[in-house]
Amino acid sequence: MVRKKGSLILCGAFLFVAWNALLLLYLWGRPPIGHLGEGGGAEPGGKEEWGVGRGKVGRVNLAGEVIRLAEEVEVQLETQKKLLKQIESHRAVWARQKDIGKRETDDIKEVKEEAVHQPPQTPFPLKNSVDISDQTEVKHTQKLVHTVAQGLKLEQHEATEIKEEIIENNEVTTVVSSPEVIIPILVIACDRVTVKRSLDRLIQYRPSPELYPIIVSQDCGHAETARVIGSYGDQVTHIRQPDLSDIRVRPEHRKFQGYYKIARHYRWALNQVFNTLSQSTVVIVEDDLEVAPDFFEYFRALHPILRSDPTLWCVSAWNDNGRDALVDPSKADLLYRTDFFPGLGWMLLKEMWAELEPKWPSAFWDDWMRQPEQRKDRSCIRPEISRTITFGRKGVSLGQFFDQYLRYIKLNTEFVPFTKHDLSYLLKEKYEEKYIKEVYSAPLVKIEELQQGGTLKGPGPYRVQYSSRDSFKVFARNLGVMDDLKSGVPRTGYRGIVSFLYRGRRVFLAPPQGWTQYDISWS
């Protein structure tokens, strides 16, 4: 053992001496640095080139050469010292970057593993439906929407971890991205091949397929309509109502069979979105609706208002009195509360569906929604200018109201950045305080004054007062607004007040001040 150690020591000493000898020979043989020696050394233009100097060995000053070698060794050591300092200064940065990268990789890996190992959701039992005949397509739907949700979850996780340091005026502010809510669009379809017009606009204006997945739920089993929907490929998700059977109804309701099937389809489709696909909200449109350019912006901005105010139960894109002559084209950003359920492009939360689904009606679901037992004094949000129009004259209602009203509804064409607006004025307490004051401080006029217009000056607002069901209907007809009432509530009405333009003037058709509640007998 001692002999082995001695051999290693001798070997190491020999290598040390050999290395230093080689280093000395290397340095001795290098050309002198330009500022040393009298001739400028190897610098271009010097008095003496290196080859010439080497030929005059006898004239070389040995002491000067040793000093030159020592100085070069010092220069080399100083250079190495600087390099070591640079490496040391960067080591901490490299270590920190490596640690951050490792943590990000671990986080992403953890989320991916969670997504991969997440157990499939068991669908809730569907009421009023028979065995699903097209299980393959329903499973495909679940997989597609679930995959979108997982992908978005990963993006949200990464976005939450990203912090941007903004240096301004020597202050550092940390900004953390907030996750986005998925708002699916449910298109209720049957046997209209013109669903293409509706889908084309939805896809054209949709800002993000991940945030706004389009789910087309088809009833009726119409093959040509199914082909049109299928032509969009993975841009939409196509699901089919499995129960196409006739519904047993009493004899006097046989002509209303279509209304029964529509109610059944709505129930099945909404259960698919909320229960099977586990979405938290949905915007419902029908296959004969065309949407405005800011349709998605409108619902995105109003989603937090709907969720935060318990006195609201829906957001609608529709104005029942939205005909061109009745709305103010300069007020595309104007929004209202209404006690009348408008439908025709509306947003619903999962919590509200959980309340409505157990008692969902067998037919006439929209009028059922307008009953006091369902509305419970809650309101919807609606716009001054509609964000949807209907082009479907043919349907189960046989064109009711279409020729007289619906075909003249004005569709908004101006993009309003609602998400950048403060919409808190729509919350109940703020809204009522301002709106009621505005209405009842407006001058009270007779309908004849509005129609003649000679004695009235300015754009209004003016107030026309009704006191009974009959007086409301007479005034509504003469002013060009819809005169029907559902459970005592006029279309677009809020606390009985209907707001519209008449010959360019703002008019409030309103009950007497001190209104308390709707009279269901007025229907």
Residue pairs with C-beta under 8 A, 6 or more apart in sequence:
24 69
27 69
27 72
27 73
28 65
28 69
30 72
31 41
31 42
31 50
32 41
32 42
32 50
32 68
33 41
33 68
33 71
33 72
33 75
34 40
34 41
34 42
34 43
34 46
36 68
36 71
37 53
37 64
37 68
38 47
39 46
39 47
39 48
39 53
40 46
40 47
40 48
41 48
41 50
41 53
42 49
42 50
53 60
104 161
107 157
107 158
107 161
108 154
108 158
111 153
111 154
111 157
112 154
115 150
115 153
115 154
118 150
120 142
120 146
121 142
121 146
121 276
121 278
123 142
123 275
123 276
124 271
124 275
124 276
126 268
126 271
126 275
127 267
127 271
127 357
128 243
128 264
128 267
128 268
129 242
129 243
129 264
129 268
130 242
130 243
130 245
131 242
132 138
132 242
133 242
134 240
134 242
137 238
137 239
137 240
138 239
138 240
138 242
138 272
138 276
141 215
141 237
141 238
141 239
141 272
141 277
142 276
142 277
144 234
144 237
145 184
145 213
145 215
145 237
145 277
145 279
146 277
146 278
148 182
148 209
148 210
148 213
149 182
149 278
151 210
152 180
152 182
152 210
152 211
155 210
156 179
156 180
159 177
159 178
159 179
160 176
160 177
160 178
160 179
162 176
162 177
163 174
163 175
163 176
164 174
164 175
165 172
165 173
165 174
166 172
166 173
166 175
180 211
181 211
181 280
181 281
181 303
182 210
182 211
182 212
182 213
182 279
182 280
182 281
183 211
183 212
183 281
183 282
183 283
183 296
183 299
183 300
183 303
183 347
184 212
184 213
184 214
184 215
184 273
184 277
184 279
184 281
184 282
184 283
185 202
185 206
185 212
185 213
185 214
185 215
185 282
185 283
185 285
186 215
186 217
186 269
186 270
186 273
186 282
186 283
186 284
186 285
187 195
187 198
187 199
187 202
187 214
187 215
187 216
187 217
187 236
187 285
187 286
187 287
188 217
188 219
188 262
188 265
188 266
188 269
188 284
188 285
188 286
188 287
189 195
189 216
189 217
189 218
189 219
189 225
189 229
189 286
189 287
190 218
190 219
190 220
190 222
190 225
190 265
190 287
191 220
191 222
191 225
192 225
192 287
192 288
192 392
193 224
193 225
193 228
194 287
194 288
194 391
194 392
195 216
195 225
195 228
195 229
195 287
195 288
196 228
197 290
197 391
198 285
198 286
198 287
198 288
198 289
198 290
198 291
199 214
199 216
199 229
199 232
199 236
201 290
201 291
202 214
202 285
202 291
202 295
203 214
203 232
203 235
203 236
205 291
205 292
205 293
205 294
205 295
205 296
206 212
206 214
206 296
207 296
207 297
209 235
212 296
213 237
214 235
214 236
214 237
215 236
215 237
215 239
215 269
215 272
215 273
215 277
216 229
216 236
216 237
216 238
216 239
217 239
217 240
217 241
217 265
217 268
217 269
217 272
218 225
218 226
218 229
218 238
218 239
218 240
218 241
219 240
219 241
219 244
219 261
219 262
219 265
220 241
220 244
221 240
221 244
226 238
226 240
229 236
229 238
230 238
239 269
239 272
241 264
241 265
241 268
241 269
242 268
243 264
243 268
246 257
247 257
247 260
247 261
247 264
247 362
249 256
249 257
249 260
249 363
253 260
253 363
256 363
256 364
258 396
259 363
259 364
259 396
260 362
260 363
262 363
262 365
262 396
263 360
263 361
263 362
263 363
263 364
263 365
264 362
266 284
266 360
266 365
267 357
267 360
270 282
270 284
270 348
270 353
270 357
271 357
273 279
273 282
274 282
274 350
274 353
274 354
279 350
280 349
280 350
281 303
281 347
281 348
281 349
281 350
282 347
282 348
283 299
283 345
283 346
283 347
283 348
284 345
284 346
284 347
284 348
285 291
285 344
285 345
285 388
286 344
286 390
286 392
287 392
288 390
288 391
288 392
288 395
289 344
289 345
289 388
289 389
289 390
289 391
289 392
290 388
290 389
290 390
290 391
290 411
291 317
291 345
291 387
291 388
292 298
292 317
292 386
292 387
292 388
292 411
292 412
292 413
293 412
293 413
293 414
293 415
294 387
294 412
294 414
294 415
294 416
294 417
294 418
295 317
295 345
295 387
295 388
297 415
297 416
297 417
297 418
297 419
298 317
298 383
298 387
298 416
298 418
299 315
299 317
299 347
300 418
300 419
301 418
301 419
301 421
301 423
302 315
302 335
302 347
302 381
302 418
302 423
302 426
303 315
303 347
305 312
305 315
305 381
305 423
305 424
305 426
305 427
306 312
306 314
306 315
306 347
306 349
306 381
307 349
308 427
309 426
309 427
309 428
310 378
311 377
311 378
311 379
311 428
312 337
312 378
312 379
312 380
312 381
312 428
313 352
313 375
313 376
313 378
313 379
313 380
314 341
314 346
314 347
314 348
314 352
314 380
314 381
315 346
315 347
315 380
315 381
316 338
316 341
316 342
316 343
316 344
316 345
316 346
316 347
316 380
316 381
316 382
317 344
317 345
317 346
317 382
317 383
317 386
317 387
317 388
318 342
318 343
318 344
318 345
318 346
318 382
318 386
318 387
318 388
318 409
319 327
319 342
319 382
319 383
319 384
319 385
319 386
319 409
319 492
320 340
320 342
320 405
320 482
320 491
320 492
321 327
321 481
321 482
321 491
321 492
321 498
321 500
322 384
322 385
322 386
322 409
322 410
323 405
323 408
323 409
323 410
323 480
324 408
324 410
325 480
325 501
326 480
326 481
326 500
326 501
326 502
327 384
327 385
327 410
327 500
327 501
328 334
328 384
328 501
328 506
329 385
329 410
331 384
331 385
332 384
332 385
332 412
332 414
332 416
333 416
333 418
333 421
334 383
334 384
334 385
335 381
335 382
335 383
335 384
335 423
335 426
336 381
336 382
336 383
336 384
336 492
336 494
336 499
337 379
337 380
337 381
337 382
337 426
337 428
337 431
337 435
337 494
338 379
338 380
338 381
338 382
338 492
338 493
338 494
339 375
339 377
339 379
339 380
339 489
339 493
339 494
339 495
339 518
340 370
340 380
340 486
340 489
340 490
340 491
340 492
340 493
341 366
341 369
341 370
341 375
341 380
341 486
342 380
342 382
342 491
342 492
343 366
343 369
344 388
344 390
345 387
345 388
346 380
356 369
356 374
361 368
367 486
368 374
369 375
370 486
370 487
370 489
371 487
372 487
372 518
372 520
375 487
379 428
379 494
381 426
382 492
383 412
385 410
385 411
385 412
386 409
386 410
386 411
386 412
387 411
387 412
388 411
389 406
389 409
389 410
389 411
390 402
390 406
390 409
393 399
393 402
393 403
393 407
401 482
405 482
424 430
425 431
425 434
432 495
435 494
435 497
436 495
438 461
439 461
439 463
439 497
439 499
439 508
439 510
440 463
440 510
440 513
442 460
442 461
442 462
442 463
442 508
443 462
443 463
444 462
444 463
444 464
444 465
445 456
445 462
445 463
445 464
446 464
447 464
447 475
447 478
447 479
449 455
449 456
450 456
450 462
450 464
450 479
450 502
450 503
450 505
450 507
451 478
453 503
453 505
456 462
456 505
458 505
459 504
459 505
459 506
460 505
460 506
460 507
461 505
461 506
461 507
461 508
462 505
462 506
462 507
462 508
463 507
463 508
463 510
464 475
464 479
464 507
464 508
464 509
464 510
465 510
465 511
465 512
466 472
466 475
466 509
466 510
466 511
467 511
467 512
469 485
469 519
469 521
469 522
472 483
472 485
472 490
472 509
472 522
473 483
475 509
476 482
476 483
476 490
476 498
476 509
477 483
479 500
479 502
479 507
479 509
480 502
481 491
481 492
481 498
481 500
481 509
482 490
482 491
483 490
484 490
484 491
485 491
485 522
485 523
486 523
487 518
487 520
487 523
488 518
488 519
488 520
488 521
488 522
488 523
489 518
490 496
490 498
490 509
491 498
492 498
492 499
492 500
495 511
495 515
496 510
496 511
496 515
496 518
497 508
497 509
497 510
497 511
498 508
498 509
498 510
499 506
499 507
499 508
500 506
500 507
500 509
501 507
